[in-house]
Amino acid sequence: MVLEQLSQELAATVETVGESTVRVEGRRRLPATGVLWNGDGVIVTSHHVVERKDNIHVGLPNGETVDAQLVGRDPSTDLAVLRVNASGLQAANWASADEVKVGHLVLALGRPGENMQATLGVISAIEGRWRTRAGGDMDTYLQTDVVMYPGFSGGPLVGADNKVIGINSSALARGASITIPAATVDRVVRVLLEHGQVQRGYLGVGTQPVRLPTANAEKLGQETGLLVVSVEPDSPADQGGLLIGDILVHFSGEKLSDVDTLLALLSGDTVGKSIPVKIVRGGQVQDIKVTVGIRPQG
């Protein structure tokens, strides 16, 4: 009897949240999923499933397929915003962070075809603020044990109260099901609606990790840095005097040991600022300043 009741309630949740879940046709492969952020036709989905800037189509819950406009995207958080011109749309009901706990039952929903699909699991881990490998600022680390079937990216993670906890993504971590929390979704969507992009810092260098000479390692208290292997002409790095062969060891006072750390430090609030950078050049430690630019949108 209990299992029957639970089964009926899960099915009802899929039906309810399905009214806010759409199909996103923005790539050559299998369509993905999106969620109606509001009733005015604003849809949030995953950045990596929208491979083109035009000829994007959205399958609505009523079965109708409509054209969609790409409003903006943020690769660093794997989010993209679309807009459709349609009526009678049902916005998702978003959950707040304090409503979500480890062990809660959750449903991951997808609409890669005309009909809804679902998979059941639990929230397996919740941690504090973190940055993605691309430097995206996430309000919460939210991991589940749900199986991300093909086409589920961009779809909702739903709690027992029919509220959307966040947007599922298969592109943020290997071997783990990560959900972009509702607070991050809300913040990024609002920025994309206003500006069309989320500003990220940009230097214009190609780097790779390298071991420091022993003397430099002992002086700096670190074993590795980032070897500059390319400098784009007229980029902030070029204008700041960085050269191929330099080794970046500190950025704004923070030690650099890998590329992900540098990307994480190039946050939006560094744009336009003159940032102190410590380098090793010709075996000598030097201090320079580089004015950070805006990362081009890819």
Secondary structure as UniProt FT lines:
FT   HELIX           2..18
FT   TURN            19..20
FT   STRAND          21..25
FT   STRAND          32..36
FT   TURN            39..40
FT   STRAND          42..45
FT   HELIX           47..49
FT   STRAND          56..59
FT   TURN            61..62
FT   STRAND          65..74
FT   TURN            75..78
FT   STRAND          79..84
FT   HELIX           97..99
FT   TURN            102..103
FT   STRAND          105..110
FT   STRAND          117..127
FT   STRAND          130..131
FT   TURN            133..134
FT   STRAND          137..138
FT   STRAND          141..144
FT   TURN            150..151
FT   TURN            153..154
FT   STRAND          156..158
FT   TURN            160..161
FT   STRAND          164..169
FT   TURN            174..175
FT   STRAND          177..181
FT   HELIX           182..195
FT   STRAND          201..202
FT   STRAND          205..211
FT   HELIX           214..220
FT   STRAND          224..231
FT   TURN            233..234
FT   HELIX           236..239
FT   TURN            240..241
FT   TURN            244..245
FT   STRAND          247..251
FT   TURN            252..253
FT   STRAND          254..255
FT   HELIX           259..265
FT   HELIX           268..270
FT   TURN            271..272
FT   STRAND          274..281
FT   TURN            282..283
FT   STRAND          284..291
FT   STRAND          293..294
//
